[in-house]
Amino acid sequence: MQIVILKNSVEVAEYGANIFIEQLQAKPDSVLGLATGSTPMSLYRQLINANQAGEVSFVKVKSFNLDEYLGLDGSHPQSYRYFMNEQLFDHIDIDKSQTFVPPGDAQDPIEACERYENQIIEAGGIDIQLLGIGRNGHIGFNEPSSGLMSRTRVKTLTKATIDDNARFFSEGEYQPHLSITMGIGTILDAKKVVLLATGDNKADAIKATVEGALSASCPASALQLHRNAVLVLDEAAASKLSDCDFYRHIEVENQKLRASLAKS
Ligand code: F6R
């Protein structure tokens, strides 16, 4: 795993957005894996700006979101489809018919999960997957104890996740306890993975992800198995890591290497 430690959430969003911009410039028909939640919102704003400034185009892009609440259709303001339209798709030149979010209103959710996996395969697989991380180490809605090779499926949310996400629902509003989520195995199949984490409430999860054992107790620790995963952290999210100096040193060496390769 590549660990990048930056000062604050602004720098994290900028760094993450640049990875996506470079990906789209190198491969305009990229298949993007996308996430919802608070963390990626400013990255999406930067992608919107880059698109409106003509730096990148999404015309040939396909996208697959990590997860959706089971029981909410896409017109529900708390659904992840609605979030993606509002935060990104409505403001860029993407063909919305090529944006996929697991169907929260599926009549047959089990069949819908299989179909989602097949749609990803038919698209040629995910080139780059964006992730946030839950306080409990979840990625997508793969809660602790999720199988490390799991595929897209229905998952029950933990009380911790329900409580964390209650902030998006108004008082008395129905909040689903089930989701459809890409599995950890589905995420690991992405060619590149970019996980963003900001704030000290993510510090324990990041510690377990980077320096803990590979374990279903911390689903994000499965990224230790990935060949091309980058974790972009602010200082608060990195604050419990023991080896920060080493990770910073690696980054300096990486930059030197990139600069010398660029010159040659
Ligand atoms: C969202 C998702 C979740 C979030 C995680 C962090 O699609 O899959 O794993 O990334 O819950 O959420 P925030 O960014 O709101 O802290």
Boltz pocket constraint, residues with backbone or C-beta under 6 A from the ligand:
constraints:
  - pocket:
      binder: B
      contacts: [[A, 34], [A, 35], [A, 36], [A, 37], [A, 38], [A, 39], [A, 40], [A, 66], [A, 67], [A, 131], [A, 132], [A, 133], [A, 134], [A, 135], [A, 138], [A, 139], [A, 140], [A, 141]]
      max_distance: 6.0
